[in-house]
Amino acid sequence: MSKCLKQALKGLLVVCLTGSMCYSPAYAQQPDNANDPLLKIYRATATRVNDLSHTKLDVRFDYAKRYLYGKAWLTLKPHFYATDSLTLDAKGMDIKTVALVKGGKNVALKYTYDSTQLHIQLDKVYSRTESYTVYIDYVARPEEIAATGSAAITDAKGLYFINPDGTDKNKPIQIWTQGETESNSVWFPTIDKTAQKCTEEISMTVDKKYVTLSNGKLVNQKNNPDGTRTDTWKMDLPHSPYLFMMAVGDFAIVKEQWRGREVSYYVEKAYEPYAKAIFGNTPEMLTFYSDILGYEYAWPKYSQIVVRDYVSGAMENTTATLHGDFVQKTDRELLDNNNYNESVIAHELFHHWFGDLVTAESWSNLTLNESFADYSEYLWLEHKYGKDEADAHSLEAGESYKQFAQYAGDRDLVRFHYHDKEDMFDAISYQKGGRILHMLRNVVGDSAFFKSLNLYLKTNAFKPAEAHQLRLAFEEVTGEDLNWFFNQWYFGDGFPKLDVSYNYNDAAKTVTVNINQTQESGKIFQLPIAIDVYAGGKKVRHLVTITDKTSSFTFPYTSKPDLVNVDADKVLLADINDQRDLNTYIFQFSNAPTYLDRREALEACLKEQANPAARKVVIAALKDKFYGIRSLAIKGLSLSNDDVKSAALPILQQLAKDDKNALVRAAALKQLGSLKDAQYSSLFEAATKDQSYAAAGAALTGLASLDVDKAYNLAKQMEASSRGALRNAIASVYARKGNEDDVAFFAKTFDEASGQEKVEDAIQYITILANVDNADIVIKGIGQIKDMTKAFNNKMVTNYMVNMLQPVAKRKLDKATIAPADKKADLMKQYDYIKKVITELKD
């Protein structure tokens, strides 16, 4: 599961395009309440009385009622102890028949049903060597389920009918499912626990104009006399019920092959030309992950499908990953995507080893699924784009975790006490867990790390697992006791805060590194690290382990070191206060190798741009090999300093024109725009034709600061094909120069958008409406915003929209107080309506 409400929620929960989350204090998950009785419950792994071995489903859909009519055949046997009863999860169903399949006939069974679970009395006591098959005829009614989700999964109805009556002409008619955490039992009866594993066969009867997708292979298609078609999908390898899926709709299918297996991409037909640009690295990912793990992708195919109004970012349904429509992008949009889509795609694919092949036996052990998927993003980026790219991604993820911990409190990675299972889907299970795996890789070394993962997968394939089994695999390979690491990071919370100082003894020619752990919790971390000493043109590495609150390490030197680099591999999940002077950072930028070394040095030098040596580093960073460093240097330039300005401007102009990375071009254009210098007018005008929406938007904004009339005319020419940052720039220009006629464009784009893009468009739409005085236009637009917000039914979206509407209401009121009588009434009408909407959304 990848978490993604995207960057439209600026300053809220932003799950960045890798599954990484950024929290703000206003809307983050709240700290645990020590008095919460639910936190006192030990969340044990569900007892396995019966084990599923096969599930067969035959389903058809009633679009008008939003019902599923289903028949289920469940084959089970007792786990160990003999039993004469069976309990199934079946939420909100109408149960028609419960029977035992015996001798080819259905023999009725006694049962009770409480709308959540189906309790069945079997015909006899069955031993663990005896299988039996139960038949259930039922109706699933997902729209009648009262269910709530989490930050990661915003709803829990299990089965979703999208635009079923076709009234929204801008949205396709679709059906799709979402099983995690335990929502698939809304649409078929099962034992909805992660520790269950079974094979599966699903037959879907649909209008023959639609295509279907499910787990495994499509083994049969039968046209029916009534214009429908029955598709049968079969999965012959066992997997957990929450990973079962269905999707139905009018999709284009783009197919490739990987080692004799189908790799396919289901997208809306408008995006068929871009499907390989979006998903085309999937075969290479399959090869990379199979090879690095030493365990070939186990499943018979790999499909990815994009759906509308999805309740999460993406979901790793076995062989049939489901993505929200944020991944559907044109070639132009992908220029600004910064590998976000690829990180999500990598994340969900890696789950097919960690989550689908070996599954966390309980939500308490979610780290075995999500921490690995989070870290897979690092592995892919490192492989495909280099260590700098991966380290930049890792830094962002680590900072997201720290923000979460600051506002919502820290928790154990493996935790057996939680308010709700949905709370496990947080920045601890994802980003912190990914960083912990990165530290574990550094502790044991690459060879042992991947050999241990191989052993873990082979030992637990097609079975559930808990965190101790991961530890045992690492101990078997390394021959080391790793309880200290797992107790510290998996079964403990927090992260170290280190204060580092240095004592140089020129007489003894030694340097002593003093490291003090200052975390308020009082917990003392054991931290193996590398310390690199740079002196006399050479680097000497020292491997040490911090074990105490205060640790000191003394190293000899022949000439005084230029740099002592603590945590030289830059792997610690820690806050480090490194007490050293600027000259060491100046040396570090050119001599220490990693992205994090260069970034750390650059950040120090950006604060001291009046210093000639520091300024030289900043200017050098504008030409760094990695776009992330170039972009950071551009954004940090102090152009009010004449020396900086004269050195940087020629480079900035070149970067704005020619840099290979779209985000660097955009950053350079934005900096040049801040100067409001007419000499760059032609540069901005030319750059509005940049294929990158980010660069074109920055150019338009820069031009508007010099010549708003020209910018307005260009905006009118570009609006039809604009998206993302360019559309934001157009909104800004219209807000300054536009008129009521310009609102129609934003009303149309907002109306046609869906999912996360609709939230982004809502922000732009509100910006425009704030500057329009026509009551009819404003009331219609605010009404659209209200309807969207209610449809999302997401607390973060609602709070964000309310916070945006409040200053708009104040603006209308302020204007009304000074407006002439003929306009005052209109403005007050707008104010009253906006306040009414705010109140309605709050309620």
Beta strands, then each sheet from edge to edge (+ up, - down):
strand 1: 14-16
strand 2: 20-22
strand 3: 50-62
strand 4: 67-78
strand 5: 83-89
strand 6: 94-102
strand 7: 105-108
strand 8: 110-113
strand 9: 117-126
strand 10: 132-140
strand 11: 159-162
strand 12: 174-177
strand 13: 198-207
strand 14: 211-214
strand 15: 217-223
strand 16: 228-239
strand 17: 246-249
strand 18: 252-258
strand 19: 261-267
strand 20: 301-307
strand 21: 314-315
strand 22: 320-324
strand 23: 358-360
strand 24: 463-465
strand 25: 497-505
strand 26: 510-517
strand 27: 527-535
strand 28: 538-546
strand 29: 550-556
strand 30: 563-566
strand 31: 575-578
sheet 1: 1+ 2-
sheet 2: 7+ 6- 10+ 4- 3+ 13+ 16- 15+
sheet 3: 5+ 9- 8+
sheet 4: 11+ 12- 17+ 14-
sheet 5: 18+ 19- 20- 22- 21+
sheet 6: 23+ 24+
sheet 7: 29+ 26- 25+ 31+
sheet 8: 28+ 27- 30+
end
